[in-house]
Each structure stands twice: as structure tokens, then as C-alpha cells.
């Protein structure tokens, strides 16, 4: 049984004072949700705040990226060891906004995944097709290429990554920040496709890996998305900035987890 994971991605948002209220209110709002893991990925400068405020809560927290370098002359980079020193649990890797605005690609993302895992941090590997790729009907081809960068690693590296609970986030780029989430049946089809690709490496791992969906998740669509058997949670951008909305999405994931455990 895969425990759902709902992670808020704050992106480039936040200020010390408002974060404090938001983080504390969220921790309070989700404190009785035990069927779902709830996490937050914040800008680097606020990790210390998250570390302080979320200690002794059940919530997970982490960063939105990590360097592929270990140390040295890499101005502005933050290493996995640094994140681990803070106690980060999670790190987002390969987000489409990084792929779009910086020179991120799957090969670099996979190195970042390895760095994270070496430091004991669970990576959330984001994959997904653009609008043009979707329209051209090559979504699965794109996903397969993004995953093959990972599955091309050597056996030992893969074992380590899977043992640390790699999370895959399927985020169709055209659904991110647009208010137009992908329809649940399509998401289910893509998640099954992803799971099958992972199963070519290891069927046991594939059955246990959490594949979460991201792209305009909201209170309105959470129920129908989480009702899909292969949707193991969500990566939530805009809606995670509102405590009631985000806590509501977590509560829906929790109710759905209870329903599915009785199926
Ligand atoms: P969104 O962002 O929920 O605002 O669409 C999701 C994401 O980018 O992870």
C-alpha cells in the first residue's frame, strides 16, 4: 500500500513574517492527517525557518532544487550535503520551470537525484510533456526519454535511489499554473505508463514507488484525481500558498486513502 504524499511547492513566493503564520497554521491544520504524508518545498532562504517551525510536527519539508556539484567554485549553488545538514527531507528535481528558465535537463536532473540520495534526501523527480509535445501526441515518448535518463544508471545507483523512496511527479507542463488540470483518466493512463516503464527495471519497486500528479491541483479537482488508483498524491503549486486550500487538498487525499484501503 503506497502512502499518498502531498507536497506544496511554494516556488518564488514567501516573506519571513507571512511564512511563519502560513507554516504554523498549516502544521496545525494537518496535524491529525495520518493517512497522507504532507510536505513543503520552500525557497532556500526559508529552509531554516521551516526547520525551526516544523520540528516535532509530522510534516516533511525541503528544497526546490539541489546542485549537481558536491563542493567548490560553483557560485550560488547549494549542495545536497548542505540541505542534509539542515535536515531537509525532500528536494524537487527537474521541475519544468527549471527546465524552461535554466539549462536543466534530464541528464543533469539525474545527477542531482544521485546527490540527493547520497545525502539521504528523498528526490521528487518531475517529468512531463509540453503543450506542443502533448498536441503532437508524443507525451509518452517524452516521458519515456525523461525516465530513461534515470533508468540508464548503473544497478547500484538505482538500488540506492529506489531504496530511498524516489518519488516521481508527473507534471504535464501545459497544466502547470494554467488552472487547467489534466483530466483524471488521462493522468491515470500516464501514471500507469510510468509505472510500467519503472517495472521494466524492477517490478517490486515499480509497485511501491509513489507517482504524484502536479498541474493546477485544486480543491475542485483533488477528489477526482486522488480517486485514480495510480495517483499517489500531488505536487501543488499555487494552491499550496493558501493554508485552507492546501490543508483541504491534504484532507481529501486522506479520505481517499481510507476509501482505497477498504477496496
Ligand atoms: P500549480 O504548480 O499547482 O500552480 O499548477 C504545480 C507545480 O509546478 O508543481
Boltz pocket constraint, residues with backbone or C-beta under 6 A from the ligand:
constraints:
  - pocket:
      binder: B
      contacts: [[A, 9], [A, 171], [A, 175], [A, 176], [A, 177], [A, 178], [A, 179], [A, 214], [A, 215], [A, 216], [A, 217], [A, 235], [A, 236], [A, 237], [A, 238], [A, 239]]
      max_distance: 6.0
